[in-house]
Amino acid sequence: MAAATINQHSQSTENHPLKRLLSYSNPHRKQIWLASSYSVLNKLFDLAPPYLIGIAVDVVVEKENSLVAQLGITSISGQLALMSLLTLIVWGGESLFQYAYDSMWRKLAQTIQHELRLDGYSHLQSLEMSFFEDRSSGQLLSILNDDINQLERFLDSGANELLQFATTVLTVSITFIAIAPGIAWMAMLPIPFILIGSILFQKRLAPRYAEVREQASLVNSRLSNNMAGMATIKSYTSEAYELDRVAFESQAYRASNGRAITLSAAFVPLIRFIILIGFTATLFFGGMAAAAGSISAGTYSFMVFIIQRLLWPFTRLGQTMDQYQRAMASINRVMNLLDTPIAIRTGQQAIAASKATGAVQFDNVSFAYKDRSNALTALNLDIPAGKTIGIVGATGSGKSTLVKLLLRFYEVNDGRILLDGTDIRALDLGDLRRCTGWVSQDVFLFHGSVAENIAYGSFNASRADIVRAGKQAEAHEFIERLPQGYDTVVGERGQKLSGGQRQRLAIARAILKDPPILILDEATSAVDNETEAAIQRSLDVITKDRTTIAIAHRLSTIRHAHRIYVLDQGQLTEQGTHEELLEKDGLYTKLWRVQSGIRV
């Protein structure tokens, strides 16, 4: 379970989630105060009718001696007219402030939800790649979507209900004490027991709802993973197996929710019994006091009406607190994400892609992935500007790690990487990555048109520029044969295209970017010979006078490189041109013989 949760930091756990939310919402403090004021005013107007009823009964019973008569209005008709006018004002005010608080809270909920989701996603994009390796996309989506939506639901109604509940208790309690102190204590006797019970209930509910949110993220993770792997599921006829796994996660979520529901559902029935004591005491002893003349009939009428307004909201307190605890559990998860420290910080030195020469140097670089042995050890490489460099080696030799370190997806453990003589850690991170065009073996295309995917990262490119890049990548011909040409939608992850077609679109994307450094990470390893030949023709054009780092499984694609580096278990073992390496009769020669079919 611990591995599945977002890192929790000591600073985060010291603060209550509500305090963290209020701190985050500081820019909207004015709107929060306005919304809160509208909620309180609406409840004050909502509580007024029982007061008016009590005064009206007093007018009818006491006539010229009524409370209203003391204001100088002695006629019954005048007193009742005044009461009617006040009733119109009260009902109008209640409706007006209900619209005001409802509109304000909802807009505030939408605004905070929007900003929190954007801040969460923006922070997520700033985190290092190792963060994503430790967590599933489904869990992160659960935080950015479900948890933030849970907060919206609480702000929509829960915050208002808590404020109005507090307003009701304070207003009615003060009034009771003022007009009938001898009976007030009987009416309010249940309140301490209800509040103590509520606190005890919520303490037991909080960990249960934290578990519910965690189980919800695991369900999302399973579903997200299965959606991405649907082709594999179908090809291995594993539908029943995966259904069982989803059922297991869903049942765990159902069970955790059930444990929370069992406890929260018991709250209201217990509260009702306690409330009944206060209501019955007021009804009986208040009636006895009215009969004895200790209080007026109007006061007794008011008390009977208002006691319900005081005590019955406690029955909704359980539901409101239930919603509150769900929201607090979600806020903790969102804030813990925002509190996750950014391990790879941008440098301050700018570098323009148009001015960079593309000279790269690995200076005594060592690196190891988390909890693993070194992927690179004391590596020294010199990649001259404008030259094509081949990187070869067996699987796991550290080839792709070079690229990830150059792009600062990860930070070197020792040594440094230089771009045009400057340590890349000193460079602005965006500028550094704008200097590189990366074509990976596993091409990622976004759900959108061919043109949109080619222009990804070069969003201001013209249609002519996009078509020119398509032609240079040997992609124009197949694009034109697609149903809508450059406007054809490629599907999620480009699933409507073949592997070779996706590779050529990725090359077109890199061409359009026009970076000083081009990185080809196994760009032709999974395509057929014809596609490889087409890709190779395009590469011959675009690599001219551009620093090119070609990581290759097929040695034929880099045999004409200016220099080839051979890696073995993270260390440089050989270097030279294709011909020079063959003469050495080392690891490169063995790889070449295997691929060319030459028997030793």
Sequence and secondary structure as in RCSB ss.txt:
>XXXX:A:sequence
MAAATINQHSQSTENHPLKRLLSYSNPHRKQIWLASSYSVLNKLFDLAPPYLIGIAVDVVVEKENSLVAQLGITS
ISGQLALMSLLTLIVWGGESLFQYAYDSMWRKLAQTIQHELRLDGYSHLQSLEMSFFEDRSSGQLLSILNDDINQ
LERFLDSGANELLQFATTVLTVSITFIAIAPGIAWMAMLPIPFILIGSILFQKRLAPRYAEVREQASLVNSRLSN
NMAGMATIKSYTSEAYELDRVAFESQAYRASNGRAITLSAAFVPLIRFIILIGFTATLFFGGMAAAAGSISAGTY
SFMVFIIQRLLWPFTRLGQTMDQYQRAMASINRVMNLLDTPIAIRTGQQAIAASKATGAVQFDNVSFAYKDRSNA
LTALNLDIPAGKTIGIVGATGSGKSTLVKLLLRFYEVNDGRILLDGTDIRALDLGDLRRCTGWVSQDVFLFHGSV
AENIAYGSFNASRADIVRAGKQAEAHEFIERLPQGYDTVVGERGQKLSGGQRQRLAIARAILKDPPILILDEATS
AVDNETEAAIQRSLDVITKDRTTIAIAHRLSTIRHAHRIYVLDQGQLTEQGTHEELLEKDGLYTKLWRVQSGIRV
>XXXX:A:secstr
 GGGS    HHHHHS HHHHHHHHTGGGHHHHHHHHHHHHHHHHHHHHHHHHHHHHHHHHHHGGGSTGGGGT  S
HHHHHHHHHHHHHHHHHHHHHHHHHHHHHHHHHHHHHHHHHHHHHHHHHHHS HHHHHTS HHHHHIIIIIIHHH
HHHIIIIIHHHHHHHHHHHHHHHHHHHHH HHHHHHHHTHHHHHHHHHHHHHHHHHHHHHHHHHHHHHHHHHHHH
HHHTHHHHHHTT HHHHHHHHHHHHHHHHHHHHHHHHHHHTHHHHHHHHHHHHHHHHHHHHHHHHHTTSS HHHH
HHHHHHHHHHHTHHHHHHHHHHHHHHHHHHHHHHHHHHHS  SS   SB   TTT    EEEEEEEEE TTS EE
EEEEEEEE TT EEEEEESTTSSHHHHHHHHTTSS  SEEEEEETTEEGGGB HHHHHHTEEEE SS    SSBH
HHHHTTT TT  HHHHHHHHHHTT HHHHHHSTTGGG B  GGGTTS HHHHHHHHHHHHHHH  SEEEEESTTT
TS HHHHHHHHHHHHHHTTTSEEEEE SSGGGSTT SEEEEEETTEEEEEE HHHHHHHTSHHHHHHHHHHT   
